[in-house]
Amino acid sequence: MADKSVITNIEARVRQLIDDHRRLSRLCTELTQQCEALRMEKRSLEERVKELDAEVARMQLVEGLAGGGSDREKARARVNRLMREVDKCIALVSRPAEDSGPWAIRE
């Protein structure tokens, strides 16, 4: 009789463990899906932040070039920096091919 109660007790524990395992497996799957959804949302929001930062920079440049606001000096500095970059590109493109070879880029 005592053996039967021990076996019954073990069977109940095994059933409980199986139920716990199933429940935790479902929970793990749900959390994994939720984590992936949050990662995708994060990527999307980071892209949106980049777009908005670029838009703010453009608006500051336009405002500075229009002559109003405190961003005029920043706008001038940015335009000057962009012009220097363009000048460097023009210089690289206009170099004779025999000086630098077809693929060499010097600074």
N, C-alpha and C positions, 0 to 999 in steps of 0.2 A: 504494500500500500504506500509506503513512504517513497519507494522508487517511482511510483506513478505520479505522485505530487511533484517530485523533482523534475520529471520529464515534462509535466504540464507547465511548470514554472519556466523551464528552459524554452519550451515552445512559445509561451507568451512573450518572453523576452526577445526571441528571434523575430516573431511577428512585429513587435514594436520597433525593433531595429530596422526591419525591412520597410515599415511604414515611414520611419524617420528618414531613411535613405531616399525613398521616393520623394518625400516632401522637400528635402534639402536639394535633391537633383532638380526638381521643378523650380525651386527658388533660385538656384544657381543659373539655370537657363534664363529665367526672367531678368535677373540682375545683369547677366552678360548682354542680353538684348538692350536693356536700358543703358548700359555703359556705352555700347556702340552708338546708340541714338544720341547720347550726350556728346560723344566724340565728334559725330557729324555736325551737330549743332554748334559745337565749339569752333570747328573749322569754318563753318559758314559765318559765324559771328566775327572771327578773326579777319576773314576776307572783307566783311562789311566795314570793319574798323579801318583796314588799309584803304578802302575806297573813300571813306569819309575823311581820313587824314589827308589823302591826296586832294580831295575837293576843298578842304580847308586851306591847304597850301596854295591852291590855285586862286581861291577867293582872296587870300591875303595878298597875293601877288597882284591881282587885278586892282584891289583897293589901294595898294601902295603905288602902283603905276598911275592910277587915276589922280594921285596927288593928295589924297586925304588920308587921315588916320596916322597912327604912330608906326605903322608897318612899312613906311616908305623906304627907310634905310634897309630893312630886311629884303624888300622887293628889289632894290637896286643891287644889293649884294648877290642875290640869287640870279638876277639877270646877268650880272658881270661873270659869275661863275659859269653859267650856261654858255655865255659867249666864249669864254676861255676854252671850254670843252669843245665847242664847235670849231674854234680856231685850231686846236690840236688835231681834230679829225681831218680838217682840210689839209693841214700840213702833212699828215700821214698819207692821205690819198694822193697828194700832189708830188710826193717824193719820186725821183726817178727809180725805175725798177732795178737798174744795175747797182745803185747804192746799197739798197737794203735787201734785195732779193724779193721774190713775189710774196712771201709769207712773213717776213720779219717785221716786227713792230718794235720800235724803240721809243723810249720816253725821254 
